[in-house]
Amino acid sequence: MRLFGSRGGSEGEKGHIYKMHEKLVSIGDDYWIEDETGERAYHVDGKALRIRNTLILKDLRGNEIYKIQEKLLRIRDTMNIKNADDSLAATVKKDLINILRDKWKVEIPEEPDMEIKGNILDHEYEIESEGRKIAEVSKKWFRIRDSYGVEIEPGQDNALILAIAASLDQMAHD
C-alpha cells in the first residue's frame, strides 16, 4: 500500500511505512515504532533524570542507533541527532518566523540539507532533500487517536528519518 504515490525509486521499489504517536514519548517513557504490518521495528527509550530532553532510538536487539537531544540555551528550537559513536548525524532547527506554515531545517554533515514543511495542527509534514520529497509524516492515515504514519521513500536511512520525525514531534509539542 503506497500512501503518497510512487514518486522516487524505481518501478516496483516500495518505500517503508511506520506508525508513531503524537508526542511520541514523554521523557522517561519507552515506546515502540511499528512497521506497516504492525510488527515492532524500533524502540524509543525516553531517558529520565537528564538535564535536557533525550530520546534513544534502538533497533530490535536493543542496540543504540541514534541519540536525540535538545540543545540548551538556543534562541530557536534545536535538537541534535547523534550516532551510536556520539558523532553528529544531524541537527534539526525550527525556523524563527513561520507565519503560514511551520518549517524546519535539517543539517547533515557532509550531505545535502533537508527541509521540513508542514502544519502542526494537522500534523502533516513533508521532508525534502534537494527539492525531492523523501518522506511524509501524516496523521490522516490512522483513525487511532494521536497516531501518525511516516512513509519513507526507498534508498533513505529509515532510522535517521524516524529520528528526525521524533525530533519534529518533540519540538512541535513542547
N, CA and C atoms as an extended XYZ file, in Angstrom:
522
Properties=species:S:1:pos:R:3:atomname:S:1:resname:S:1:resid:I:1 pbc="F F F"
N         0.846       -1.191        0.000 N   MET     1
C         0.000        0.000        0.000 CA  MET     1
C         0.879        1.237        0.000 C   MET     1
N         0.761        2.053       -1.015 N   ARG     2
C         1.502        3.300       -1.090 CA  ARG     2
C         0.621        4.405       -0.533 C   ARG     2
N         1.191        5.237        0.305 N   LEU     3
C         0.392        6.289        0.910 CA  LEU     3
C         0.444        7.582        0.119 C   LEU     3
N         1.568        7.857       -0.547 N   PHE     4
C         1.597        9.089       -1.332 CA  PHE     4
C         2.137        8.874       -2.725 C   PHE     4
N         1.743        7.802       -3.351 N   GLY     5
C         2.077        7.587       -4.752 CA  GLY     5
C         3.415        6.923       -4.934 C   GLY     5
N         3.886        6.922       -6.158 N   SER     6
C         5.121        6.202       -6.458 CA  SER     6
C         6.230        7.135       -6.884 C   SER     6
N         6.340        8.291       -6.246 N   ARG     7
C         7.446        9.200       -6.547 CA  ARG     7
C         8.728        8.609       -6.021 C   ARG     7
N         9.786        8.825       -6.741 N   GLY     8
C        11.095        8.341       -6.306 CA  GLY     8
C        11.165        6.829       -6.405 C   GLY     8
N        12.358        6.304       -6.455 N   GLY     9
C        12.531        4.854       -6.528 CA  GLY     9
C        12.139        4.320       -7.889 C   GLY     9
N        12.595        3.147       -8.205 N   SER    10
C        12.271        2.547       -9.491 CA  SER    10
C        10.939        1.812       -9.402 C   SER    10
N        10.423        1.444      -10.570 N   GLU    11
C         9.145        0.736      -10.635 CA  GLU    11
C         9.199       -0.516       -9.761 C   GLU    11
N         8.226       -0.696       -8.920 N   GLY    12
C         8.185       -1.864       -8.054 CA  GLY    12
C         8.944       -1.685       -6.751 C   GLY    12
N         9.766       -0.655       -6.658 N   GLU    13
C        10.509       -0.420       -5.430 CA  GLU    13
C         9.578        0.289       -4.452 C   GLU    13
N         9.477       -0.252       -3.266 N   LYS    14
C         8.490        0.202       -2.295 CA  LYS    14
C         9.178        0.951       -1.155 C   LYS    14
N         8.557        2.034       -0.715 N   GLY    15
C         9.048        2.756        0.445 CA  GLY    15
C         8.671        2.014        1.714 C   GLY    15
N         9.044        2.570        2.830 N   HIS    16
C         8.747        1.959        4.114 CA  HIS    16
C         7.759        2.829        4.871 C   HIS    16
N         6.826        2.190        5.564 N   ILE    17
C         5.799        2.894        6.315 CA  ILE    17
C         5.913        2.497        7.780 C   ILE    17
N         5.867        3.489        8.662 N   TYR    18
C         5.961        3.249       10.096 CA  TYR    18
C         4.834        3.979       10.808 C   TYR    18
N         4.444        3.438       11.946 N   LYS    19
C         3.398        4.047       12.778 CA  LYS    19
C         4.042        4.579       14.050 C   LYS    19
N         3.790        5.862       14.312 N   MET    20
C         4.299        6.522       15.515 CA  MET    20
C         3.109        7.160       16.226 C   MET    20
N         3.377        7.827       17.321 N   HIS    21
C         2.329        8.508       18.067 CA  HIS    21
C         2.679        9.971       18.241 C   HIS    21
N         1.633       10.807       18.245 N   GLU    22
C         1.816       12.218       18.524 CA  GLU    22
C         2.390       12.348       19.925 C   GLU    22
N         3.291       13.278       20.121 N   LYS    23
C         4.036       13.418       21.371 CA  LYS    23
C         4.602       12.045       21.701 C   LYS    23
N         5.467       11.611       20.802 N   LEU    24
C         5.999       10.256       20.744 CA  LEU    24
C         6.202        9.632       22.117 C   LEU    24
N         6.976       10.247       22.947 N   VAL    25
C         7.132        9.742       24.310 CA  VAL    25
C         7.277       10.926       25.238 C   VAL    25
N         6.917       10.720       26.451 N   SER    26
C         7.271       11.676       27.485 CA  SER    26
C         8.632       11.226       27.983 C   SER    26
N         9.436       12.151       28.379 N   ILE    27
C        10.761       11.771       28.853 CA  ILE    27
C        10.577       10.816       30.023 C   ILE    27
N        11.268        9.702       29.975 N   GLY    28
C        11.137        8.668       30.985 CA  GLY    28
C        10.287        7.505       30.519 C   GLY    28
N         9.542        7.686       29.428 N   ASP    29
C         8.702        6.626       28.884 CA  ASP    29
C         9.399        5.959       27.705 C   ASP    29
N         9.030        4.726       27.448 N   ASP    30
C         9.531        3.988       26.299 CA  ASP    30
C         8.389        3.787       25.318 C   ASP    30
N         8.735        3.560       24.047 N   TYR    31
C         7.718        3.391       23.026 CA  TYR    31
C         8.280        2.578       21.872 C   TYR    31
N         7.423        1.773       21.244 N   TRP    32
C         7.803        1.015       20.053 CA  TRP    32
C         7.280        1.717       18.814 C   TRP    32
N         8.092        1.786       17.763 N   ILE    33
C         7.668        2.233       16.444 CA  ILE    33
C         7.390        0.961       15.656 C   ILE    33
N         6.214        0.901       15.042 N   GLU    34
C         5.800       -0.297       14.317 CA  GLU    34
C         5.899       -0.079       12.818 C   GLU    34
N         6.124       -1.175       12.082 N   ASP    35
C         6.115       -1.087       10.623 CA  ASP    35
C         4.674       -1.199       10.129 C   ASP    35
N         4.499       -1.193        8.810 N   GLU    36
C         3.146       -1.191        8.239 CA  GLU    36
C         2.355       -2.455        8.524 C   GLU    36
N         3.017       -3.538        8.923 N   THR    37
C         2.306       -4.777        9.259 CA  THR    37
C         1.955       -4.854       10.741 C   THR    37
N         2.370       -3.847       11.516 N   GLY    38
C         2.093       -3.838       12.949 CA  GLY    38
C         3.201       -4.475       13.772 C   GLY    38
N         4.271       -4.909       13.106 N   GLU    39
C         5.407       -5.508       13.822 CA  GLU    39
C         6.300       -4.409       14.395 C   GLU    39
N         6.866       -4.678       15.549 N   ARG    40
C         7.806       -3.737       16.145 CA  ARG    40
C         9.036       -3.604       15.252 C   ARG    40
N         9.464       -2.360       15.023 N   ALA    41
C        10.603       -2.109       14.148 CA  ALA    41
C        11.742       -1.410       14.884 C   ALA    41
N        11.401       -0.440       15.733 N   TYR    42
C        12.395        0.316       16.500 CA  TYR    42
C        11.839        0.581       17.890 C   TYR    42
N        12.726        0.763       18.833 N   HIS    43
C        12.348        1.075       20.205 CA  HIS    43
C        12.865        2.467       20.537 C   HIS    43
N        12.009        3.279       21.151 N   VAL    44
C        12.413        4.607       21.591 CA  VAL    44
C        12.444        4.599       23.105 C   VAL    44
N        13.585        4.953       23.642 N   ASP    45
C        13.804        4.987       25.082 CA  ASP    45
C        13.901        6.443       25.498 C   ASP    45
N        12.911        6.915       26.277 N   GLY    46
C        12.935        8.279       26.799 CA  GLY    46
C        13.721        8.289       28.096 C   GLY    46
N        14.889        8.907       28.067 N   LYS    47
C        15.769        8.904       29.238 CA  LYS    47
C        15.314        9.933       30.271 C   LYS    47
N        15.004        9.446       31.461 N   ALA    48
C        14.585       10.312       32.562 CA  ALA    48
C        15.812       10.831       33.311 C   ALA    48
N        15.572       11.808       34.135 N   LEU    49
C        16.601       12.367       35.009 CA  LEU    49
C        17.777       12.954       34.246 C   LEU    49
N        17.530       13.545       33.116 N   ARG    50
C        18.558       14.236       32.343 CA  ARG    50
C        18.213       15.711       32.338 C   ARG    50
N        19.227       16.558       32.208 N   ILE    51
C        19.000       18.000       32.192 CA  ILE    51
C        18.221       18.417       30.955 C   ILE    51
N        18.470       17.741       29.839 N   ARG    52
C        17.773       18.085       28.604 CA  ARG    52
C        17.033       16.869       28.066 C   ARG    52
N        15.998       17.142       27.272 N   ASN    53
C        15.237       16.057       26.668 CA  ASN    53
C        16.164       15.137       25.898 C   ASN    53
N        16.067       13.843       26.156 N   THR    54
C        16.898       12.857       25.462 CA  THR    54
C        16.052       11.646       25.110 C   THR    54
N        16.110       11.248       23.854 N   LEU    55
C        15.460       10.042       23.376 CA  LEU    55
C        16.530        9.183       22.716 C   LEU    55
N        16.461        7.878       22.928 N   ILE    56
C        17.398        6.957       22.298 CA  ILE    56
C        16.603        6.060       21.357 C   ILE    56
N        16.967        6.059       20.070 N   LEU    57
C        16.342        5.172       19.090 CA  LEU    57
C        17.195        3.916       18.996 C   LEU    57
N        16.545        2.755       19.251 N   LYS    58
C        17.261        1.481       19.281 CA  LYS    58
C        16.669        0.511       18.269 C   LYS    58
N        17.503       -0.424       17.812 N   ASP    59
C        16.997       -1.484       16.940 CA  ASP    59
C        16.323       -2.550       17.797 C   ASP    59
N        15.832       -3.601       17.171 N   LEU    60
C        15.098       -4.647       17.890 CA  LEU    60
C        15.962       -5.403       18.888 C   LEU    60
N        17.262       -5.402       18.698 N   ARG    61
C        18.168       -6.093       19.621 CA  ARG    61
C        18.587       -5.210       20.794 C   ARG    61
N        18.115       -3.968       20.800 N   GLY    62
C        18.459       -3.056       21.885 CA  GLY    62
C        19.710       -2.241       21.633 C   GLY    62
N        20.259       -2.332       20.423 N   ASN    63
C        21.443       -1.545       20.086 CA  ASN    63
C        21.051       -0.104       19.793 C   ASN    63
N        21.770        0.843       20.375 N   GLU    64
C        21.506        2.253       20.137 CA  GLU    64
C        21.884        2.611       18.707 C   GLU    64
N        20.954        3.250       18.005 N   ILE    65
C        21.220        3.715       16.645 CA  ILE    65
C        21.466        5.216       16.660 C   ILE    65
N        20.526        5.962       17.275 N   TYR    66
C        20.634        7.416       17.352 CA  TYR    66
C        20.220        7.906       18.735 C   TYR    66
N        20.883        8.954       19.179 N   LYS    67
C        20.521        9.662       20.412 CA  LYS    67
C        20.021       11.044       19.991 C   LYS    67
N        18.834       11.390       20.437 N   ILE    68
C        18.190       12.650       20.075 CA  ILE    68
C        18.173       13.525       21.322 C   ILE    68
N        18.830       14.704       21.251 N   GLN    69
C        18.897       15.589       22.418 CA  GLN    69
C        18.616       17.016       22.016 C   GLN    69
N        17.853       17.708       22.867 N   GLU    70
C        17.635       19.124       22.612 CA  GLU    70
C        18.904       19.885       22.963 C   GLU    70
N        19.155       20.940       22.209 N   LYS    71
C        20.288       21.806       22.510 CA  LYS    71
C        19.776       22.891       23.451 C   LYS    71
N        20.491       23.106       24.511 N   LEU    72
C        20.087       24.096       25.504 CA  LEU    72
C        20.584       25.487       25.126 C   LEU    72
N        19.915       26.501       25.669 N   LEU    73
C        20.299       27.893       25.514 CA  LEU    73
C        20.361       28.334       24.059 C   LEU    73
N        19.350       28.012       23.297 N   ARG    74
C        19.242       28.414       21.899 CA  ARG    74
C        18.043       29.336       21.743 C   ARG    74
N        18.135       30.284       20.813 N   ILE    75
C        17.026       31.195       20.541 CA  ILE    75
C        15.868       30.435       19.904 C   ILE    75
N        16.190       29.518       19.016 N   ARG    76
C        15.140       28.719       18.376 CA  ARG    76
C        15.322       27.257       18.738 C   ARG    76
N        14.203       26.520       18.671 N   ASP    77
C        14.245       25.098       18.998 CA  ASP    77
C        15.257       24.386       18.113 C   ASP    77
N        16.130       23.618       18.750 N   THR    78
C        17.163       22.867       18.041 CA  THR    78
C        17.363       21.535       18.744 C   THR    78
N        17.453       20.471       17.958 N   MET    79
C        17.761       19.154       18.509 CA  MET    79
C        18.881       18.531       17.693 C   MET    79
N        19.815       17.894       18.389 N   ASN    80
C        20.892       17.158       17.739 CA  ASN    80
C        20.538       15.686       17.706 C   ASN    80
N        20.898       15.045       16.614 N   ILE    81
C        20.763       13.601       16.490 CA  ILE    81
C        22.178       13.065       16.343 C   ILE    81
N        22.575       12.221       17.295 N   LYS    82
C        23.930       11.692       17.286 CA  LYS    82
C        23.920       10.201       16.987 C   LYS    82
N        24.971        9.760       16.302 N   ASN    83
C        25.170        8.339       16.029 CA  ASN    83
C        25.520        7.619       17.324 C   ASN    83
N        25.538        6.304       17.291 N   ALA    84
C        25.885        5.495       18.467 CA  ALA    84
C        27.288        5.821       18.977 C   ALA    84
N        28.196        6.240       18.078 N   ASP    85
C        29.565        6.586       18.496 CA  ASP    85
C        29.673        8.035       18.974 C   ASP    85
N        28.545        8.722       19.139 N   ASP    86
C        28.414       10.091       19.634 CA  ASP    86
C        28.807       11.151       18.607 C   ASP    86
N        29.054       10.755       17.355 N   SER    87
C        29.306       11.744       16.305 CA  SER    87
C        27.962       12.329       15.851 C   SER    87
N        28.004       13.544       15.346 N   LEU    88
C        26.781       14.228       14.932 CA  LEU    88
C        26.251       13.653       13.623 C   LEU    88
N        24.996       13.206       13.642 N   ALA    89
C        24.342       12.686       12.436 CA  ALA    89
C        23.510       13.773       11.766 C   ALA    89
N        22.856       14.618       12.572 N   ALA    90
C        22.001       15.676       12.033 CA  ALA    90
C        21.653       16.676       13.119 C   ALA    90
N        21.317       17.891       12.695 N   THR    91
C        20.791       18.918       13.584 CA  THR    91
C        19.482       19.407       12.992 C   THR    91
N        18.430       19.391       13.798 N   VAL    92
C        17.105       19.828       13.357 CA  VAL    92
C        16.829       21.175       14.023 C   VAL    92
N        16.568       22.209       13.177 N   LYS    93
C        16.323       23.562       13.684 CA  LYS    93
C        14.991       24.078       13.172 C   LYS    93
N        14.223       24.653       14.074 N   LYS    94
C        12.950       25.265       13.694 CA  LYS    94
C        13.216       26.684       13.216 C   LYS    94
N        12.543       27.094       12.134 N   ASP    95
C        12.673       28.466       11.653 CA  ASP    95
C        12.123       29.434       12.682 C   ASP    95
N        12.731       30.620       12.755 N   LEU    96
C        12.272       31.630       13.703 CA  LEU    96
C        10.893       32.181       13.338 C   LEU    96
N        10.685       32.461       12.061 N   ILE    97
C         9.429       33.051       11.626 CA  ILE    97
C         8.674       32.024       10.796 C   ILE    97
N         7.453       31.725       11.235 N   ASN    98
C         6.637       30.770       10.500 CA  ASN    98
C         5.189       31.235       10.528 C   ASN    98
N         4.877       32.172        9.631 N   ILE    99
C         3.561       32.805        9.622 CA  ILE    99
C         2.481       31.860        9.087 C   ILE    99
N         2.691       31.290        7.916 N   LEU   100
C         1.658       30.464        7.301 CA  LEU   100
C         1.838       28.979        7.566 C   LEU   100
N         3.068       28.525        7.562 N   ARG   101
C         3.347       27.101        7.740 CA  ARG   101
C         4.553       26.957        8.649 C   ARG   101
N         4.672       25.818        9.249 N   ASP   102
C         5.843       25.540       10.061 CA  ASP   102
C         6.941       24.997        9.159 C   ASP   102
N         8.169       25.345        9.515 N   LYS   103
C         9.290       24.962        8.681 CA  LYS   103
C        10.496       24.672        9.564 C   LYS   103
N        11.207       23.595        9.230 N   TRP   104
C        12.427       23.214        9.928 CA  TRP   104
C        13.515       22.956        8.904 C   TRP   104
N        14.749       23.090        9.346 N   LYS   105
C        15.898       22.763        8.513 CA  LYS   105
C        16.649       21.627        9.211 C   LYS   105
N        17.067       20.638        8.424 N   VAL   106
C        17.841       19.522        8.952 CA  VAL   106
C        19.220       19.588        8.307 C   VAL   106
N        20.216       19.854        9.111 N   GLU   107
C        21.594       19.917        8.621 CA  GLU   107
C        22.266       18.586        8.895 C   GLU   107
N        22.832       18.001        7.841 N   ILE   108
C        23.501       16.710        7.948 CA  ILE   108
C        24.943       16.900        7.498 C   ILE   108
N        25.930       16.588        8.359 N   PRO   109
C        27.329       16.782        7.980 CA  PRO   109
C        27.676       16.070        6.672 C   PRO   109
N        28.302       16.812        5.778 N   GLU   110
C        28.806       16.297        4.502 CA  GLU   110
C        27.727       15.695        3.604 C   GLU   110
N        26.471       16.082        3.807 N   GLU   111
C        25.348       15.633        2.984 CA  GLU   111
C        24.470       16.849        2.699 C   GLU   111
N        23.615       16.766        1.679 N   PRO   112
C        22.680       17.877        1.441 CA  PRO   112
C        21.735       18.052        2.633 C   PRO   112
N        21.400       19.311        2.924 N   ASP   113
C        20.439       19.602        3.981 CA  ASP   113
C        19.057       19.127        3.567 C   ASP   113
N        18.213       18.932        4.556 N   MET   114
C        16.811       18.585        4.323 CA  MET   114
C        15.962       19.750        4.803 C   MET   114
N        14.755       19.810        4.283 N   GLU   115
C        13.804       20.822        4.703 CA  GLU   115
C        12.499       20.127        5.057 C   GLU   115
N        11.885       20.581        6.149 N   ILE   116
C        10.598       20.027        6.570 CA  ILE   116
C         9.586       21.162        6.532 C   ILE   116
N         8.482       20.934        5.840 N   LYS   117
C         7.396       21.908        5.775 CA  LYS   117
C         6.132       21.222        6.245 C   LYS   117
N         5.313       21.961        6.983 N   GLY   118
C         4.085       21.319        7.403 CA  GLY   118
C         3.206       22.168        8.274 C   GLY   118
N         2.247       21.493        8.883 N   ASN   119
C         1.228       22.129        9.685 CA  ASN   119
C         1.136       21.396       11.023 C   ASN   119
N         1.484       22.083       12.112 N   ILE   120
C         1.455       21.478       13.446 CA  ILE   120
C         0.052       21.012       13.814 C   ILE   120
N        -0.969       21.832       13.526 N   LEU   121
C        -2.330       21.496       13.938 CA  LEU   121
C        -2.837       20.226       13.264 C   LEU   121
N        -2.530       20.053       11.983 N   ASP   122
C        -2.983       18.864       11.261 CA  ASP   122
C        -1.994       17.718       11.341 C   ASP   122
N        -0.812       17.986       11.834 N   HIS   123
C         0.278       17.003       11.915 CA  HIS   123
C         0.548       16.383       10.540 C   HIS   123
N         0.748       17.248        9.564 N   GLU   124
C         1.045       16.856        8.189 CA  GLU   124
C         2.352       17.532        7.793 C   GLU   124
N         3.361       16.746        7.454 N   TYR   125
C         4.667       17.290        7.109 CA  TYR   125
C         5.252       16.568        5.905 C   TYR   125
N         6.080       17.266        5.145 N   GLU   126
C         6.871       16.673        4.080 CA  GLU   126
C         8.335       16.945        4.370 C   GLU   126
N         9.163       15.942        4.180 N   ILE   127
C        10.601       16.090        4.340 CA  ILE   127
C        11.204       16.011        2.945 C   ILE   127
N        11.963       17.039        2.582 N   GLU   128
C        12.567       17.111        1.259 CA  GLU   128
C        14.076       17.188        1.354 C   GLU   128
N        14.730       16.657        0.341 N   SER   129
C        16.169       16.788        0.186 CA  SER   129
C        16.434       17.117       -1.272 C   SER   129
N        17.163       18.184       -1.499 N   GLU   130
C        17.470       18.655       -2.845 CA  GLU   130
C        16.212       18.808       -3.696 C   GLU   130
N        15.137       19.338       -3.090 N   GLY   131
C        13.900       19.610       -3.795 CA  GLY   131
C        13.023       18.390       -4.067 C   GLY   131
N        13.399       17.229       -3.567 N   ARG   132
C        12.643       15.991       -3.798 CA  ARG   132
C        12.077       15.481       -2.472 C   ARG   132
N        10.796       15.120       -2.466 N   LYS   133
C        10.192       14.590       -1.247 CA  LYS   133
C        10.770       13.213       -0.970 C   LYS   133
N        11.317       13.037        0.247 N   ILE   134
C        11.895       11.748        0.626 CA  ILE   134
C        11.083       11.065        1.728 C   ILE   134
N        10.198       11.828        2.370 N   ALA   135
C         9.365       11.238        3.422 CA  ALA   135
C         8.157       12.131        3.665 C   ALA   135
N         7.128       11.513        4.194 N   GLU   136
C         5.920       12.239        4.561 CA  GLU   136
C         5.459       11.741        5.917 C   GLU   136
N         5.048       12.691        6.744 N   VAL   137
C         4.505       12.386        8.058 CA  VAL   137
C         3.050       12.829        8.018 C   VAL   137
N         2.126       11.909        8.329 N   SER   138
C         0.713       12.249        8.209 CA  SER   138
C        -0.124       11.593        9.295 C   SER   138
N        -0.989       12.386        9.871 N   LYS   139
C        -1.916       11.890       10.888 CA  LYS   139
C        -3.159       11.277       10.255 C   LYS   139
N        -3.437       11.627        9.003 N   LYS   140
C        -4.695       11.209        8.369 CA  LYS   140
C        -4.772        9.720        8.060 C   LYS   140
N        -3.667        9.001        8.094 N   TRP   141
C        -3.669        7.590        7.717 CA  TRP   141
C        -4.217        6.677        8.801 C   TRP   141
N        -4.305        7.176       10.034 N   PHE   142
C        -4.728        6.322       11.141 CA  PHE   142
C        -5.927        6.915       11.845 C   PHE   142
N        -6.859        6.064       12.195 N   ARG   143
C        -8.032        6.511       12.948 CA  ARG   143
C        -7.755        6.508       14.441 C   ARG   143
N        -6.690        5.855       14.839 N   ILE   144
C        -6.341        5.805       16.250 CA  ILE   144
C        -5.892        7.195       16.683 C   ILE   144
N        -6.472        7.665       17.754 N   ARG   145
C        -6.171        8.998       18.262 CA  ARG   145
C        -4.677        9.136       18.526 C   ARG   145
N        -4.128       10.261       18.137 N   ASP   146
C        -2.742       10.620       18.385 CA  ASP   146
C        -1.728        9.750       17.648 C   ASP   146
N        -2.151        8.983       16.647 N   SER   147
C        -1.213        8.184       15.860 CA  SER   147
C        -0.965        8.857       14.525 C   SER   147
N         0.218        8.650       14.002 N   TYR   148
C         0.511        9.141       12.668 CA  TYR   148
C         1.476        8.211       11.969 C   TYR   148
N         1.482        8.325       10.659 N   GLY   149
C         2.332        7.479        9.846 CA  GLY   149
C         3.510        8.243        9.300 C   GLY   149
N         4.582        7.528        9.067 N   VAL   150
C         5.765        8.087        8.418 CA  VAL   150
C         6.069        7.171        7.242 C   VAL   150
N         5.961        7.708        6.040 N   GLU   151
C         6.311        6.932        4.854 CA  GLU   151
C         7.621        7.474        4.309 C   GLU   151
N         8.560        6.566        4.096 N   ILE   152
C         9.913        6.931        3.694 CA  ILE   152
C        10.202        6.326        2.328 C   ILE   152
N        10.653        7.158        1.420 N   GLU   153
C        10.981        6.705        0.074 CA  GLU   153
C        12.162        5.731        0.106 C   GLU   153
N        12.245        4.852       -0.883 N   PRO   154
C        13.359        3.892       -0.959 CA  PRO   154
C        14.716        4.613       -1.009 C   PRO   154
N        15.717        3.954       -0.468 N   GLY   155
C        17.076        4.479       -0.526 CA  GLY   155
C        17.438        5.442        0.585 C   GLY   155
N        16.546        5.662        1.528 N   GLN   156
C        16.809        6.577        2.635 CA  GLN   156
C        17.231        5.796        3.873 C   GLN   156
N        17.840        6.473        4.822 N   ASP   157
C        18.173        5.897        6.120 CA  ASP   157
C        16.898        5.975        6.970 C   ASP   157
N        16.139        4.877        7.020 N   ASN   158
C        14.850        4.883        7.724 CA  ASN   158
C        14.988        5.318        9.172 C   ASN   158
N        15.985        4.806        9.871 N   ALA   159
C        16.164        5.147       11.285 CA  ALA   159
C        16.432        6.645       11.455 C   ALA   159
N        17.230        7.233       10.562 N   LEU   160
C        17.502        8.669       10.655 CA  LEU   160
C        16.226        9.468       10.398 C   LEU   160
N        15.444        9.089        9.410 N   ILE   161
C        14.189        9.801        9.128 CA  ILE   161
C        13.243        9.687       10.329 C   ILE   161
N        13.178        8.518       10.958 N   LEU   162
C        12.330        8.354       12.148 CA  LEU   162
C        12.860        9.183       13.314 C   LEU   162
N        14.176        9.293       13.451 N   ALA   163
C        14.768       10.142       14.498 CA  ALA   163
C        14.428       11.611       14.225 C   ALA   163
N        14.447       12.010       12.961 N   ILE   164
C        14.063       13.379       12.588 CA  ILE   164
C        12.590       13.602       12.912 C   ILE   164
N        11.728       12.632       12.609 N   ALA   165
C        10.294       12.741       12.919 CA  ALA   165
C        10.077       12.855       14.428 C   ALA   165
N        10.834       12.099       15.225 N   ALA   166
C        10.729       12.182       16.699 CA  ALA   166
C        11.177       13.552       17.185 C   ALA   166
N        12.230       14.108       16.573 N   SER   167
C        12.699       15.459       16.926 CA  SER   167
C        11.623       16.492       16.614 C   SER   167
N        11.063       16.366       15.423 N   LEU   168
C         9.996       17.259       14.992 CA  LEU   168
C         8.825       17.195       15.959 C   LEU   168
N         8.445       15.992       16.352 N   ASP   169
C         7.343       15.795       17.280 CA  ASP   169
C         7.636       16.459       18.631 C   ASP   169
N         8.836       16.293       19.130 N   GLN   170
C         9.198       16.903       20.411 CA  GLN   170
C         9.149       18.431       20.320 C   GLN   170
N         9.693       19.004       19.254 N   MET   171
C         9.718       20.466       19.118 CA  MET   171
C         8.341       21.040       18.836 C   MET   171
N         7.523       20.325       18.080 N   ALA   172
C         6.201       20.821       17.718 CA  ALA   172
C         5.237       20.816       18.905 C   ALA   172
N         5.485       19.963       19.908 N   HIS   173
C         4.535       19.830       21.012 CA  HIS   173
C         5.083       20.267       22.359 C   HIS   173
N         6.241       20.886       22.366 N   ASP   174
C         6.774       21.407       23.638 CA  ASP   174
C         6.247       22.791       23.907 C   ASP   174
